[in-house]
Amino acid sequence: MLDGTFRLIPMQESDLDEVLDLEQRSFSEPWTRKMFLGELQGNAFATNLVLRAGDAGFGEGVGAGALLGYIMFWVVFEELHLMNLAVRPEARRHGIGLALVRHALRRRKAYGRRCSRCGRRTRPPSRSTGSSGLPRRASAKAITFTHAKMQ
Ligand SMILES: CC(C)(COP(=O)(O)OP(=O)(O)OC[C@H]1O[C@@H](n2cnc3c(N)ncnc32)[C@H](O)[C@@H]1OP(=O)(O)O)[C@@H](O)C(=O)NCCC(=O)NCCS
């Protein structure tokens, strides 16, 4: 799903205008620019990816290079914490969300292999955390996702 006609690349600050637009279309309590920047800047545990359409675009009105979605996750102590996930409405129900989650799971697995080889753990980021160990605002989204059927 993510091969060939898609580009899955690290999220940059220059993506944020489009990302914030999709965030606002996707959530009743959208993350702010500041919250996205918190994930992008200096969080060693965070992986933040955007998925863009390839040269063929993605159907009517979604041209080449358009933002299709994003996924943001942490791998901490070999655990995967999904922080944020959205797919643009015009591209939903085509398997993109599932493919993004599968990609994150593969990254977690790869990290686990590296970790077991180096045999050491690093400290989790210092942030205000809820009982789940996730930042309070993000854990709500992670829980929301947990209830989706996509797992
Ligand atoms: C949730 C979201 C990321 C799913 O993305 P997607 O690309 O449409 O998901 P997929 O096409 O991979 O769906 C895979 C399966 O998940 C389930 N699913 C997806 N969206 C669903 C929904 N709204 N309600 C119930 N089940 C759903 C279905 O079983 C689906 O398979 P199917 O289409 O064969 O029935 C997308 O709807 C979205 O961006 N929603 C708004 C933001 C959000 O809720 N993010 C998740 C919390 S962080």
The ligand as a Gaussian input file, in Angstrom:
#p B3LYP/6-31G(d) Opt

LIG

0 1
 C       -9.314000       6.756000      11.722000
 C       -8.682000       7.022000      10.346000
 C       -7.212000       7.361000      10.517000
 C       -8.829000       5.743000       9.494000
 O       -8.119000       5.948000       8.293000
 P       -8.522000       5.133000       6.965000
 O       -7.446000       5.310000       5.968000
 O       -9.882000       5.515000       6.545000
 O       -8.565000       3.665000       7.533000
 P       -8.539000       2.305000       6.671000
 O       -9.114000       2.548000       5.321000
 O       -7.161000       1.746000       6.724000
 O       -9.536000       1.417000       7.501000
 C       -9.180000       0.145000       7.936000
 C      -10.346000      -0.422000       8.707000
 O      -10.577000       0.343000       9.874000
 C      -11.982000       0.371000      10.138000
 N      -12.434000       1.781000      10.105000
 C      -11.839000       2.843000       9.477000
 N      -12.535000       3.969000       9.700000
 C      -13.593000       3.611000      10.481000
 C      -14.670000       4.302000      11.051000
 N      -14.818000       5.634000      10.873000
 N      -15.575000       3.623000      11.787000
 C      -15.446000       2.279000      11.957000
 N      -14.437000       1.547000      11.442000
 C      -13.527000       2.196000      10.721000
 C      -12.633000      -0.451000       9.086000
 O      -12.706000      -1.776000       9.549000
 C      -11.654000      -0.375000       7.969000
 O      -11.706000      -1.431000       7.067000
 P      -12.819000      -1.415000       5.881000
 O      -12.766000      -0.091000       5.214000
 O      -12.364000      -2.548000       5.011000
 O      -14.129000      -1.667000       6.550000
 C       -9.412000       8.165000       9.603000
 O      -10.790000       7.850000       9.567000
 C       -9.244000       9.517000      10.261000
 O       -8.299000      10.245000       9.953000
 N      -10.174000       9.855000      11.186000
 C      -10.106000      11.130000      11.896000
 C       -8.948000      11.150000      12.868000
 C       -8.956000       9.964000      13.848000
 O       -9.993000       9.562000      14.389000
 N       -7.723000       9.426000      14.079000
 C       -7.540000       8.266000      14.965000
 C       -7.302000       8.648000      16.373000
 S       -5.701000       9.328000      16.640000

